[in-house]
Each structure stands twice: as structure tokens, then as C-alpha cells.
Amino acid sequence: MAKEIKFTKEEVSQIAQIRKDASDIFTQLGQLTIEKDRRIKEIENIESNLINKHQQLQQSEQSLFETLNKKYGDGNYDPQSNVFIPTPQEKQKTETKEEEK
């Protein structure tokens, strides 16, 4: 049988310190993983809310344009001058006939 060898107190201390440091790192990695998951979910929730708000805005915009189109007809709006220029009726009829072809 081989003779037992005892480590010195310094060697045992170094081994214990390495084990403690490794354990601390694993603990920190676990905490970081949990925090990362929480933040990703939070960001995804914010993103989802913004996408929903954007879709609602698009629906509101579409509804407004339909209302304005019924009220003023087809045309172009210049947001810089705040002027609406109706499309001439003859041009609308020509475009409609061309689209039907």
C-alpha cells in the first residue's frame, strides 16, 4: 500500500480558495442568467406593447384617411403647407378605366 501524503495547510487553503472561487463564479453565473432572462422578457414585453400600439395607430390612420377620402375625395395632402389638392375628376375616371384593363 502506498504511503499517505498530507498536504500542507497552505496547499489545503489554496484548494479551498479555488473551490470557493469556483462556487462564487457559478453562483454569479446563475444570478446573471436569471437577470438576463428577466430583462429579455421585459424587453420583449415592451416590444410587444409597442408593436400593438403601432398596429392601433395604423388602424386609426386608415380610418382617418377613409373618412377624409369620403369627405373630400381622392387627392394629395401636403403636410408642409397643410393644403389638400383634390385629384381632378377626369383624371380619376381615366385612372379607374386604366386599372380595370
C-alpha positions as CSV (number, residue, x, y, z in Angstrom):
1,M,0.0,0.0,0.0
2,A,1.2,3.5,-0.9
3,K,2.2,5.8,1.9
4,E,-0.2,8.6,2.7
5,I,0.9,12.1,1.9
6,K,-0.7,15.0,3.8
7,F,-1.0,18.4,2.1
8,T,0.3,21.4,3.9
9,K,-2.0,23.9,5.4
10,E,-1.1,26.3,2.6
11,E,-1.9,23.8,-0.1
12,V,-5.2,22.9,1.6
13,S,-6.0,26.6,1.9
14,Q,-5.3,27.1,-1.9
15,I,-7.5,24.2,-2.8
16,A,-10.3,25.5,-0.6
17,Q,-9.9,29.0,-2.1
18,I,-10.1,27.7,-5.6
19,R,-13.3,25.7,-4.7
20,K,-14.8,28.8,-3.1
21,D,-13.9,31.0,-6.1
22,A,-15.4,28.4,-8.5
23,S,-18.6,28.2,-6.3
24,D,-18.8,32.0,-6.3
25,I,-18.5,32.1,-10.1
26,F,-21.2,29.5,-10.5
27,T,-23.5,31.5,-8.2
28,Q,-22.8,34.7,-10.1
29,L,-23.4,32.9,-13.5
30,G,-26.7,31.6,-12.2
31,Q,-27.8,35.0,-10.9
32,L,-26.7,36.6,-14.2
33,T,-28.6,34.0,-16.2
34,I,-31.8,34.7,-14.2
35,E,-31.3,38.5,-14.5
36,K,-30.7,38.2,-18.3
37,D,-33.8,36.1,-18.7
38,R,-35.9,38.7,-16.7
39,R,-34.5,41.6,-18.8
40,I,-35.1,39.8,-22.1
41,K,-38.7,39.1,-21.1
42,E,-39.1,42.8,-20.0
43,I,-37.7,44.0,-23.4
44,E,-39.9,41.5,-25.3
45,N,-43.0,42.8,-23.4
46,I,-42.1,46.4,-24.2
47,E,-41.5,45.5,-27.8
48,S,-44.9,43.6,-28.0
49,N,-46.7,46.6,-26.5
50,L,-45.1,49.0,-29.0
51,I,-46.0,46.7,-31.9
52,N,-49.6,46.6,-30.7
53,K,-49.7,50.4,-30.3
54,H,-48.2,50.8,-33.8
55,Q,-50.9,48.5,-35.2
56,Q,-53.6,50.5,-33.5
57,L,-52.0,53.7,-34.9
58,Q,-52.1,52.2,-38.4
59,Q,-55.8,51.3,-38.0
60,S,-56.5,54.9,-36.7
61,E,-54.6,56.3,-39.7
62,Q,-56.5,54.1,-42.1
63,S,-59.9,55.1,-40.6
64,L,-59.0,58.8,-40.7
65,F,-57.9,58.5,-44.4
66,E,-61.1,56.7,-45.3
67,T,-63.2,59.4,-43.5
68,L,-61.2,62.2,-45.2
69,N,-61.5,60.5,-48.6
70,K,-65.3,60.2,-48.2
71,K,-65.5,63.9,-47.2
72,Y,-63.0,65.4,-49.7
73,G,-62.5,62.7,-52.4
74,D,-59.2,61.5,-53.7
75,G,-56.2,63.8,-53.7
76,N,-52.9,64.7,-52.2
77,Y,-52.2,66.3,-48.9
78,D,-49.0,68.4,-48.4
79,P,-48.2,68.4,-44.7
80,Q,-45.7,71.2,-45.0
81,S,-48.3,73.7,-46.4
82,N,-51.3,72.0,-44.8
83,V,-53.1,72.0,-48.2
84,F,-55.2,69.3,-49.8
85,I,-55.3,69.2,-53.6
86,P,-58.1,67.1,-55.0
87,T,-57.4,64.9,-57.9
88,P,-59.3,66.2,-60.9
89,Q,-62.4,64.0,-61.7
90,E,-61.4,63.3,-65.3
91,K,-58.0,62.1,-64.2
92,Q,-59.7,59.8,-61.6
93,K,-62.0,58.3,-64.3
94,T,-59.1,57.8,-66.7
95,E,-57.1,56.1,-63.9
96,T,-60.0,53.9,-63.0
97,K,-60.6,52.8,-66.6
98,E,-56.9,52.0,-66.9
99,E,-56.9,50.0,-63.7
100,E,-59.9,48.0,-65.0
101,K,-58.0,46.9,-68.1
